[in-house]
């Protein structure tokens, strides 16, 4: 029962989730006493995968695949699965992969389980632990199909380095023009700062900041922490911040190691979308704000007084430990 892992990349560089799913796949392969093969599409740093347990890389270079296309990518991965006779496919739980994985599973007549947070409880039967009910609970799901697709939740497993190298082979599957009936016209990307999807720390602001002119302290705190910036739905709806920064159940889900909410009361949709974050900190002047019930740490106070002091102390701490 060989293991194939799909490793996502952007502009040739592997995303953090690619290294995480490679680490996860390596542990699954140990359970099955087999090796890990990675499918890499237009990546330029394939050698790095060997350090995360990958022993073989199927390297795809194709200009038609420079922009993500779920149907085309699913067909490429499907061909790799057949070539390697793989029975376990490991993918991330990114927004792109959640679009791709069901298509892939349908092509392979495979069972697909998303939001998996731990290595399989057992491999015979194949039993995995996943989050359910907007991350409020866990379920143990058995995959009974011959081919299994496992979507690993972000930041649930972490990066596990191994001493090893990977054999790289060129892989040239057939590309069907019919796969590109849907095309991307324009893609807006965050440049020069951490993205919500890849960030270990996310600093988010809400209506408690009163106006977009006050967003500077959110960005300064994020810069000090090396974090991504985000916002609540009302903030993006009012045009204070771009919709790409809207996090929550109706926006982007967040599974960061640290989530700091500033001036966000904590509507149920927002809490559901950030509940997978490991540590949640809230700063709010209202002690009755619902977010305090969900937070690991809370500060009742005026954000315009608390956040500047927090920034000052963090800068002092970093200077002392530089």
N, C-alpha and C positions, 0 to 999 in steps of 0.2 A: 504494500500500500504506500506508494511514493507520495511525496508532498511537493506541491507547486505553489509558489508565492508570487503574487503580482505586486511589483514594487513601483509605486507612483513617483514621478519626477516632474520637475518644472524647469524649463530652460536648461535641460541636461543634468540638473542636480537633483539628487534624491530628496524627497520630502522626509521629514522626521518620521511620519507614519510608515514609510517604506522600511526604515531600519527597525521600527518596532514590530511590524508584521514578520520581518525576516527573523528577528529574535524569537518571536512566538512560534513560527514555523519550525525553527531549529529544535525547540523543546518538544513539539509534537512529533517531529521526526525521531527524536530519541525514544519517545514512547513506542513508536512503531518499528524501531530498529531499522531505519532507512535514512536516506539523505534528502537534502532540500535543493530543489531546482527553482531558480527565479526567472521570471519573464520580465525583461527590461525593455521599455519602448523609448527610443531616442534619448537614452541617458549617456552621459560621457564619463561617469566616474564608477563604472561597474566594479572595479577592483575593491572598492570599499565594502561591498556586500559580503565578501569572504570573512570579514571580521565579525559578522553577525550570524555565522553558521551556515551560509549558503555555500554549497560545494560546486554548483554548476549554474551558469547563467546563459539563458537564451537571449541573445542580443538582437533586437529588432531596430533597424534604422530605415525609416521610410518617411519621406516628406509629407505624404498624405496624412500621416498620423501625428504631425507636429501639434495639432490642436485636438484636444480630447473629443472623441466621438464615441458614445457608449456602445452603439451597435458594432462599429468597426473594431473597437478594442475588445469587445466580447468575442467576436469572431477570431481575432488573433490569439487571445488567451485560450479559447476553445481548441484551436489547432495545436497549441503548445501542450494542452492537457492530453490530447490524443497522441501526440508525438512521444510524450514521456510516459504514457499510460498511467497518469497520475489519478489518484482516487480521493485525495484531500487537497483542496485549493484554499489557500489563506489569502484574504484581502483585508483592507482597512475598512473603517466605517465612515470614511469621508463622504461628502455630498456627492462627489463624482462616482465613487465606488458603490454607493447605495443605489445609484441609477444604473450602473453597469451590472452589478451582481445578479439581480433577478433575471436579466436578459441572458447572462452566462448560464445561470442555473437552468433556465428553460431549455437552452440549446443542448445542455448535457444531461437533461432529465435528472438533475441533481437536487438534493435538499439543501436549502440555504437558511442559515441562522445568522442574524445580525446582532450587534451590540454584545458580543461575547467578551467576558471580563476575566477569564482564567483558562488555563490549559485544560483539556478534556478531563473530566472526572474519571472516565474510563474510555478505552478505545474499542472495546467489544463487550457490550454495545457502546457505540460512539455517543457519549453524553457530555454536553457542554453547559456551562453556567452563563446566563445572560441577564441583562437588566430588562425589566418590564414595567408597565404602568408609569411611563415617563420617569424612569430611574428610581421609582419609589419602592421597588421590590426586585427579587431575583426569581428566575425560573430555571429549572434544569430540563433541557430539551434534548431528546434523543433523535439523531439523524439516522434513518434506516436505509436510505438509498445507497447504491454502490458508490456513487460519486458524491462527495460532500463539499459544500462551499461554506467557509467559516469567516464571518466578518468580525474583526477584532475592534472593540471599542477603543477610542483614542485615550492614551495615557493610562490604560488599565493594566498593561503588562510591563511597559518600560523597555529600555534598551539593554541588551545583555551581550557584551562583547565576547567573542571566542577567538582563539588564535588559529587562524586558518586562511586558506586562499581558495579562490573559486576558479574553476575552468570556464573560460568564455567561448561560446560557440555562436556564430552568426546564425540567425533564424529568419527565414524569408517566407512567411506564409502568404498565401494568395490574398490580395486585397480586392474586394468587390466594390465597384463604383456605386452600386445600389445601396451600400451601407451609408452613403453620404447624402441621403435624401434630406436630412436635417443638417444645416450648417450653422456655425457660429459666425455672426456678422461682426460683432465687436466684443472684446473682452477687456474689462477694467481690472487692473491688478494693483495691489498695494506695493509701493516701491520704497525701499529704504527703511522699513520698520517691520516688526514682527506681525504676522497675520494671526487672526483669531484661531484659525484651524490648527496652526503649528505652535502657538505660544504656550509656554508653561505657566505664564502669569497673564491674567487679563484684568485691566482696570476699566470699569464701566461707570457711566454717569447717567443720571436721570433728570427728571424735571426739577428736582431740588437744587440744581445748579442755576435755575432761574432764567438763563439766557445763553445763547451760543458764545457770547463774548467771554463767558467765564470758563470756557473749556480748556484754557491754557494750563490750569493746575492739574487737570486730568492727564493731559499730554506730558506735563513735566514729571508727574509721579510715574507714569508709564516709562518714560525715558530713563529715569533713575533705576527702575526695576528691570529694565529690558523687557517690558511687557507690551502686549497689544492693547489698543484702546477699543472700547465697545460702548453701546448705549442701549437704553430701553426703547420699546416700540413708540411711545409718545414722542420721544425726542427725535427719532428718525421721521415720524409722521409730520412733525412741525418743521422739518427741514433744517434742524440744528446740526444734524450729523447725517452722513450718507447712509442709505439703507443697507449698504454692505457691512455696517458696524452694528446693525440691530441684532441683538442676541435674545434668545428665549425660544419658547415652543413654536412661535410663529415667525421666528427669524433663524439665526444660526445657532445650533446647539453648542454648548461649551462644556468641555471635559478637561479643563486646565487643572494644574496642581494647586493653583491659588487664584481665586476670583474675588476681586475687591469691588464692592458696589457702593457708589457714592451718590447719595440723594435719590436712591431708588426705593420706593415703598415696598415692592415685592408682590406684584400681581401674580396670580396663580400660573398664568402662562409663562411669565418670566422665570419664576422659580422652577417650573418643570423643565425649562430649557437649559438651566445652569446647574441642576441638581447633581449631575455627574461629576462636577468639580470636587476635588478632594478636600480642599479647605476654602470655606467661604467667609469673607469678612464684610461687614456692613457698617457704613458710616451714615447716620441719619439723625436729624434733630428731633424726630417724632419717636418716642419710646414705644408707641403702639404699632409701629410699622410692621406689617406681616413678615418682612424679611428677617427680623430678629429671631423669629421662631425657627427659621431654617438655617441661620448662620452658625458657624462654629465660634466666631468671635464678633462682638458688636461694640460699637462706640456710639453712645448717645451724645450728639453734639453738633454744632454748626459746622458744616463741611468747609466753610470759608475760614474757619479758625483751625480745624483739626488737620486738614490736608496740608496746608503750608508747613505746619509744625512737623508733620510726618515726613514731608520731603526734606526738611532741614535735618532731622535726626538721621534719616537714611543716608544723606550726603555725608554727614559726620562719620557715620559708621563705615561707609565705603572708603573714606579718606584714611581712617585709622587702620583699615585692613588692606590697604592698597599694596 
